[in-house]
Amino acid sequence: MPKAKTNRSAAKRFKKTATGKIVRRKSLKRHMLTSKTRARKRRLRKAAVVDSADSKRMQRLLPG
């Protein structure tokens, strides 16, 4: 059986933690930032863990 290939677009957007969780960046921080509050922009800087409902799909995209 051949090796499982990593989805390269997913590999650039997501990262696996040491415990195996998948971390993502938050959306809505590209443009129109003047209308967003300082606190909201600060919260958007931090990474978030992928939801458990999507994690099984993400594991398939990022083997190894």
Chimera marker file (.cmm) of the C-alpha trace (Angstrom):
<marker_set name="trace">
<marker id="1" x="0.000" y="0.000" z="0.000" r="1" g="1" b="0" radius="0.5"/>
<marker id="2" x="1.437" y="3.426" z="-0.921" r="1" g="1" b="0" radius="0.5"/>
<marker id="3" x="2.175" y="6.098" z="1.630" r="1" g="1" b="0" radius="0.5"/>
<marker id="4" x="-0.604" y="8.557" z="2.429" r="1" g="1" b="0" radius="0.5"/>
<marker id="5" x="0.046" y="11.963" z="0.864" r="1" g="1" b="0" radius="0.5"/>
<marker id="6" x="-0.276" y="15.159" z="2.854" r="1" g="1" b="0" radius="0.5"/>
<marker id="7" x="-2.680" y="17.724" z="1.443" r="1" g="1" b="0" radius="0.5"/>
<marker id="8" x="-0.261" y="20.608" z="0.788" r="1" g="1" b="0" radius="0.5"/>
<marker id="9" x="-2.874" y="23.376" z="1.005" r="1" g="1" b="0" radius="0.5"/>
<marker id="10" x="-3.986" y="22.074" z="4.416" r="1" g="1" b="0" radius="0.5"/>
<marker id="11" x="-0.374" y="21.730" z="5.576" r="1" g="1" b="0" radius="0.5"/>
<marker id="12" x="0.147" y="25.456" z="4.966" r="1" g="1" b="0" radius="0.5"/>
<marker id="13" x="-2.964" y="26.438" z="6.934" r="1" g="1" b="0" radius="0.5"/>
<marker id="14" x="-3.002" y="24.013" z="9.865" r="1" g="1" b="0" radius="0.5"/>
<marker id="15" x="-0.451" y="22.745" z="12.362" r="1" g="1" b="0" radius="0.5"/>
<marker id="16" x="-0.436" y="19.728" z="14.635" r="1" g="1" b="0" radius="0.5"/>
<marker id="17" x="0.369" y="20.191" z="18.320" r="1" g="1" b="0" radius="0.5"/>
<marker id="18" x="2.487" y="17.764" z="20.356" r="1" g="1" b="0" radius="0.5"/>
<marker id="19" x="-0.677" y="16.128" z="21.714" r="1" g="1" b="0" radius="0.5"/>
<marker id="20" x="-2.112" y="15.637" z="18.198" r="1" g="1" b="0" radius="0.5"/>
<marker id="21" x="-4.661" y="18.462" z="18.174" r="1" g="1" b="0" radius="0.5"/>
<marker id="22" x="-4.917" y="20.593" z="15.041" r="1" g="1" b="0" radius="0.5"/>
<marker id="23" x="-4.543" y="24.355" z="15.327" r="1" g="1" b="0" radius="0.5"/>
<marker id="24" x="-5.913" y="26.915" z="12.881" r="1" g="1" b="0" radius="0.5"/>
<marker id="25" x="-5.755" y="30.676" z="12.420" r="1" g="1" b="0" radius="0.5"/>
<marker id="26" x="-8.885" y="32.773" z="12.875" r="1" g="1" b="0" radius="0.5"/>
<marker id="27" x="-10.635" y="34.412" z="9.947" r="1" g="1" b="0" radius="0.5"/>
<marker id="28" x="-11.762" y="38.035" z="9.367" r="1" g="1" b="0" radius="0.5"/>
<marker id="29" x="-8.383" y="39.712" z="9.959" r="1" g="1" b="0" radius="0.5"/>
<marker id="30" x="-7.480" y="40.669" z="6.374" r="1" g="1" b="0" radius="0.5"/>
<marker id="31" x="-9.240" y="43.936" z="5.546" r="1" g="1" b="0" radius="0.5"/>
<marker id="32" x="-11.713" y="46.517" z="6.872" r="1" g="1" b="0" radius="0.5"/>
<marker id="33" x="-9.876" y="46.505" z="10.181" r="1" g="1" b="0" radius="0.5"/>
<marker id="34" x="-10.833" y="50.086" z="11.048" r="1" g="1" b="0" radius="0.5"/>
<marker id="35" x="-14.418" y="49.011" z="11.739" r="1" g="1" b="0" radius="0.5"/>
<marker id="36" x="-13.323" y="46.278" z="14.173" r="1" g="1" b="0" radius="0.5"/>
<marker id="37" x="-12.525" y="47.043" z="17.781" r="1" g="1" b="0" radius="0.5"/>
<marker id="38" x="-9.028" y="46.800" z="19.208" r="1" g="1" b="0" radius="0.5"/>
<marker id="39" x="-10.075" y="43.959" z="21.500" r="1" g="1" b="0" radius="0.5"/>
<marker id="40" x="-11.639" y="42.016" z="18.639" r="1" g="1" b="0" radius="0.5"/>
<marker id="41" x="-8.475" y="42.338" z="16.533" r="1" g="1" b="0" radius="0.5"/>
<marker id="42" x="-6.407" y="41.185" z="19.496" r="1" g="1" b="0" radius="0.5"/>
<marker id="43" x="-8.577" y="38.065" z="19.880" r="1" g="1" b="0" radius="0.5"/>
<marker id="44" x="-8.219" y="37.314" z="16.165" r="1" g="1" b="0" radius="0.5"/>
<marker id="45" x="-4.412" y="37.156" z="16.522" r="1" g="1" b="0" radius="0.5"/>
<marker id="46" x="-4.545" y="33.996" z="18.597" r="1" g="1" b="0" radius="0.5"/>
<marker id="47" x="-4.784" y="30.537" z="17.079" r="1" g="1" b="0" radius="0.5"/>
<marker id="48" x="-7.759" y="28.281" z="17.746" r="1" g="1" b="0" radius="0.5"/>
<marker id="49" x="-8.076" y="24.507" z="18.015" r="1" g="1" b="0" radius="0.5"/>
<marker id="50" x="-10.053" y="22.855" z="15.218" r="1" g="1" b="0" radius="0.5"/>
<marker id="51" x="-13.494" y="21.712" z="16.379" r="1" g="1" b="0" radius="0.5"/>
<marker id="52" x="-13.917" y="18.040" z="17.244" r="1" g="1" b="0" radius="0.5"/>
<marker id="53" x="-16.550" y="17.674" z="14.509" r="1" g="1" b="0" radius="0.5"/>
<marker id="54" x="-13.945" y="18.579" z="11.855" r="1" g="1" b="0" radius="0.5"/>
<marker id="55" x="-10.862" y="17.017" z="13.425" r="1" g="1" b="0" radius="0.5"/>
<marker id="56" x="-11.372" y="13.553" z="11.892" r="1" g="1" b="0" radius="0.5"/>
<marker id="57" x="-11.455" y="15.089" z="8.393" r="1" g="1" b="0" radius="0.5"/>
<marker id="58" x="-8.368" y="17.147" z="9.182" r="1" g="1" b="0" radius="0.5"/>
<marker id="59" x="-6.461" y="14.059" z="10.406" r="1" g="1" b="0" radius="0.5"/>
<marker id="60" x="-7.015" y="12.542" z="6.955" r="1" g="1" b="0" radius="0.5"/>
<marker id="61" x="-5.593" y="15.642" z="5.249" r="1" g="1" b="0" radius="0.5"/>
<marker id="62" x="-2.539" y="15.737" z="7.530" r="1" g="1" b="0" radius="0.5"/>
<marker id="63" x="-1.189" y="12.219" z="8.051" r="1" g="1" b="0" radius="0.5"/>
<marker id="64" x="2.069" y="11.822" z="9.922" r="1" g="1" b="0" radius="0.5"/>
<link id1="1" id2="2" r="1" g="1" b="0" radius="0.2"/>
<link id1="2" id2="3" r="1" g="1" b="0" radius="0.2"/>
<link id1="3" id2="4" r="1" g="1" b="0" radius="0.2"/>
<link id1="4" id2="5" r="1" g="1" b="0" radius="0.2"/>
<link id1="5" id2="6" r="1" g="1" b="0" radius="0.2"/>
<link id1="6" id2="7" r="1" g="1" b="0" radius="0.2"/>
<link id1="7" id2="8" r="1" g="1" b="0" radius="0.2"/>
<link id1="8" id2="9" r="1" g="1" b="0" radius="0.2"/>
<link id1="9" id2="10" r="1" g="1" b="0" radius="0.2"/>
<link id1="10" id2="11" r="1" g="1" b="0" radius="0.2"/>
<link id1="11" id2="12" r="1" g="1" b="0" radius="0.2"/>
<link id1="12" id2="13" r="1" g="1" b="0" radius="0.2"/>
<link id1="13" id2="14" r="1" g="1" b="0" radius="0.2"/>
<link id1="14" id2="15" r="1" g="1" b="0" radius="0.2"/>
<link id1="15" id2="16" r="1" g="1" b="0" radius="0.2"/>
<link id1="16" id2="17" r="1" g="1" b="0" radius="0.2"/>
<link id1="17" id2="18" r="1" g="1" b="0" radius="0.2"/>
<link id1="18" id2="19" r="1" g="1" b="0" radius="0.2"/>
<link id1="19" id2="20" r="1" g="1" b="0" radius="0.2"/>
<link id1="20" id2="21" r="1" g="1" b="0" radius="0.2"/>
<link id1="21" id2="22" r="1" g="1" b="0" radius="0.2"/>
<link id1="22" id2="23" r="1" g="1" b="0" radius="0.2"/>
<link id1="23" id2="24" r="1" g="1" b="0" radius="0.2"/>
<link id1="24" id2="25" r="1" g="1" b="0" radius="0.2"/>
<link id1="25" id2="26" r="1" g="1" b="0" radius="0.2"/>
<link id1="26" id2="27" r="1" g="1" b="0" radius="0.2"/>
<link id1="27" id2="28" r="1" g="1" b="0" radius="0.2"/>
<link id1="28" id2="29" r="1" g="1" b="0" radius="0.2"/>
<link id1="29" id2="30" r="1" g="1" b="0" radius="0.2"/>
<link id1="30" id2="31" r="1" g="1" b="0" radius="0.2"/>
<link id1="31" id2="32" r="1" g="1" b="0" radius="0.2"/>
<link id1="32" id2="33" r="1" g="1" b="0" radius="0.2"/>
<link id1="33" id2="34" r="1" g="1" b="0" radius="0.2"/>
<link id1="34" id2="35" r="1" g="1" b="0" radius="0.2"/>
<link id1="35" id2="36" r="1" g="1" b="0" radius="0.2"/>
<link id1="36" id2="37" r="1" g="1" b="0" radius="0.2"/>
<link id1="37" id2="38" r="1" g="1" b="0" radius="0.2"/>
<link id1="38" id2="39" r="1" g="1" b="0" radius="0.2"/>
<link id1="39" id2="40" r="1" g="1" b="0" radius="0.2"/>
<link id1="40" id2="41" r="1" g="1" b="0" radius="0.2"/>
<link id1="41" id2="42" r="1" g="1" b="0" radius="0.2"/>
<link id1="42" id2="43" r="1" g="1" b="0" radius="0.2"/>
<link id1="43" id2="44" r="1" g="1" b="0" radius="0.2"/>
<link id1="44" id2="45" r="1" g="1" b="0" radius="0.2"/>
<link id1="45" id2="46" r="1" g="1" b="0" radius="0.2"/>
<link id1="46" id2="47" r="1" g="1" b="0" radius="0.2"/>
<link id1="47" id2="48" r="1" g="1" b="0" radius="0.2"/>
<link id1="48" id2="49" r="1" g="1" b="0" radius="0.2"/>
<link id1="49" id2="50" r="1" g="1" b="0" radius="0.2"/>
<link id1="50" id2="51" r="1" g="1" b="0" radius="0.2"/>
<link id1="51" id2="52" r="1" g="1" b="0" radius="0.2"/>
<link id1="52" id2="53" r="1" g="1" b="0" radius="0.2"/>
<link id1="53" id2="54" r="1" g="1" b="0" radius="0.2"/>
<link id1="54" id2="55" r="1" g="1" b="0" radius="0.2"/>
<link id1="55" id2="56" r="1" g="1" b="0" radius="0.2"/>
<link id1="56" id2="57" r="1" g="1" b="0" radius="0.2"/>
<link id1="57" id2="58" r="1" g="1" b="0" radius="0.2"/>
<link id1="58" id2="59" r="1" g="1" b="0" radius="0.2"/>
<link id1="59" id2="60" r="1" g="1" b="0" radius="0.2"/>
<link id1="60" id2="61" r="1" g="1" b="0" radius="0.2"/>
<link id1="61" id2="62" r="1" g="1" b="0" radius="0.2"/>
<link id1="62" id2="63" r="1" g="1" b="0" radius="0.2"/>
<link id1="63" id2="64" r="1" g="1" b="0" radius="0.2"/>
</marker_set>
